């Protein structure tokens, strides 16, 4: 996720550097032909690109809104994951440990909380198409790791193991039926959040709509120099580049926001959120050695 401050100009320029070069060469060619070859001068009324630019603005505005809705929904889902992770830990510590203060109950609580931490990291890796076994092995045993890696979707395997331990707690009498139902509801909400993330991940933004907008943008940029050359001469080159870059940046912003799980600076910061959850849950367990992560000096968090 991009931060408020310190977004370098290099990052912004890198998104449109090729567009700037192409539009600059195109505008320069039009200006040179217009000034040196009077027989083939072509000019277009300024109203034509004005109308086209208005239509393009509406299309880009709609696309940007839809892309931001996808990004904000993803962030909203991960906010719910934070809340449900804390709720699950509170329920385990309050229901299981308070009702049965034995070693078995204590171990079950610790195991399920650590497994929840692993689930957060596993979900982030799953959505980004990554695989980091070392990250998971820190929180689950070797036997559990072998079990969950047999699943195509590793977070589903972790939730299945949570359900198995929940059933064990009920069978051992460490929780009653009501408490088991409440904890299971929390696990169900986590499963729902995973499904919502997968829906965003697997729902491709309509390709035809993107193609139409891009074609309209190219047409607008192509007509713009012929309308400005009569008024501004060679200055038309700079004006064309400035206008084209502005529209291109808006288009690219929408493209990046529409896919919030692609391991880009504009992504939902799932790794950072998972680390925050890890810290909070370890504190609830009264762990003495809580991992500390070095704060990276970057203009975004992942």
C-alpha positions, 0 to 999 in steps of 0.5 A: 500500500502506498504511504501518504509521504515520500512517494518518489517522483521516480516511481510515478515517472516510471509508470509513464516513461514510455508513454511520455517518449512516444507522445513526445515523438508523435507531437514533435513529428506533427509540429515539424510536418505542420510547420515545414510542409504547408501543402499537407497541413491538417487541423481539427476544431478544438471542439472535437478533442474537447468532446472526446476528452469529456467522454474519456473523463467520464469513462476513466472516472467510472473505472477508477471508482470501480477499481477503488471499490475492489481495493477498498473491499479487499482492505475491509476484508483484511480488517475483518480478519484482524478482528476475527483473529483477536476474537478467536484468541480471546474465545480460546483463552476465555473459554478453554483455559478458564474452564479447564486449566490442564496442560492439554487445554493450554497446549491446545490454545497455544497450538490454535493461536499459532495456527491462526498466525500461520493462517494469515501468512498462508492466505497472503501467500495464496492470494499473491501466488507465493510459497514460503514454507519457512514462514509457516514452519515457524508456527506449526509442527512438521506433521501439521505442515505435511498435512496442510501442504496436501491441500491446494489451498493451504489456508483451507487445510489450516482451518480444517485443523482448527475445526479438528482441535475444536472438536477435540476440546468439546470431546474432552469437556474443555468447552461446552456446546454453546462455546463450541458453536461460538468459536466455530462461528468465528472460524466460519467468518474467517473462511468467509473472508478467505472466500471474499478475497478469492472472489476479488482475486479470481474476478477479472476486470472486464477486458473489453471495457479496458480495451474500449477505454484504452482505444478512446485514450489513443484516439484522443491523444492522436487528435489532440496535436492537430487541434492545438498546433494552430493555437500554440505552435511548437508549444503544442508538444509540451501541452500534448505530453502533459495532457496525455500523461495526466490521462495515462496516469489515471488509467494506470492508477485504475489498473493497479487498484483493480487487482489488490493481491498482485504483490505491487506497491498498491496492494493491500498490505497483507504482510504488514497486517499479518505481522500486526496480528502476530504481535497482538496474538502473541501478546494475548498469549503472554509470550515473552519473545515476540518477533520484531520486524525491521521497519523498512524505509520505503514509500509503501508497505506490503 
